Structure formats: C-alpha cells, structure tokens
Amino acid sequence: MNVLVVMFFCMISSIVVIFVIFAIIDHVRYKEHKYYKLNGKKFYQVISNRVNYGEWQIYCLLKKNYPNSFFLSNLYLENEQHDDSTEIDLVMVHESGIYVIESKNYIGGIIGNGYKKIWKKVIRNRPQYRMLNPVWQNRKHIQFLCNALDHLFYPDEIYSYIVFGNRSTLKKIKYNCNHTRVVKLNQLLSCIGYDVLHSEYKLEYEEMYQIYKTLEKYTKPSRKLVKEHHVRVSKKIN
C-alpha cells in the first residue's frame, strides 16, 4: 500500500514539474511575442483572465492571417469636455479599412437588441448578467477614434466587430447597422474576409502607418485614467 502511495505522489510530482517547465517555456516565448510588446500585459494576466485571454485569441487569429496589418490593443481615449472616456479592446489597421473590435469572451446565452441599452448573458440556474449594449459601445469607440484621428480617415471604411467567445450562444440578437458585425470567434475570419474582399477602399502603407502612429499614444494610459473609466462603466450598467 505504501509503495502505491509513493508511486502516486511521484506521478503527481512529475506532472506538476512538467507543467511548470512548459509554463516557463510559454512565459519566455510570450515575452518575445508582439502582443506583449503591444500592451505590456504579463503572461499570467493573459492566461488567468477570461477577458484578457479572449482579446489575446482574437489578436493571434488576425495577426496570423493579416500579418501586414498594424495592431493596437487596449486604447483609452478621453473626452475631457464631457468628462467621458472609452476603452477599445483591439484595432486592426488594414489596407481595406480600420477594424474596431470589442471582445466579449463570455459563456452562456447572449440576448440583445441593437436598440436597447442593456443586453443579457443567461446561464441555466444562474442569475442573469447585465452588460452594456456592445453595438452602442463600439459605436462610441469609433466616434472617439475618429476624433483622435482628426479627419485622417473617413468613417465609411471603419468596421465595427463585436466578437463573442465560442462557448457562448447568440440568441435573439437583433441589430441593423452598416459595417457592424456581431459574431463568435469561429466566425470572425470569414466575416472579415468578406469585408476585405468587398471593400472599395485601399490604404497605402504610409497611410496605415500614419494612422497607427497617431493612435499608438493612447495604448499606454495612466492608472488614474483606467480606474476612472471603470468607475464610469460600472455606473452606466447599474
């Protein structure tokens, strides 16, 4: 019996050691990854946080398929005149336009209407979770983005993408907005591919770079700005 116990603990210890080794390897690789250089989020912050992990998945998918695009992550833009701010999860600057992406890595059924302020996440036998209408959210993101670009780019070629995780189910989602897509992660590439294919706009590399450099300064917000923004969002939901 004692031999079996010893063997069991040896096996568990070996699994733990292997796991730690792979985690260290992944951590080292991640620090060389462009996503880390993009927003400075540490490896454990990405893999242990559902929100961060969803954004990371979207970035990796798009970067792999559109390697010549410019990417910006977690932009915080302010409107001091109206005491307002907004956070954009991910922006892809592609030759066909600008893709503004709101990540919603949720689990459960999603119920929402493009004309209502609050959407709901529903999981059986659990209380409903309320969220701000992500279509409105991203529309606001785009308004702030256009102001930041100061007419460098026309809003007709800015695409709004709300991306839910693959473990969610989109139920009764109603919206009617041009250049707006509400999709799951596994639908993202086909939808963007369609928009890329049918876009009549074509940015030159210099234009793409200018847009990227104009927006880059908004990716490194102060802690004070981040805290104030989260307080504003909480008040709007409640």
Helices and strands as residue ranges (DSSP letters): H 2-31, H 34-39, H 43-47, H 50-65, E 70-79, G 80-82, E 84-94, E 97-104, E 108-113, E 118-122, E 129-132, H 134-149, G 155-157, E 158-164, E 168-174, E 180-184, G 185-187, H 188-198, H 205-216, G 217-219, H 223-237
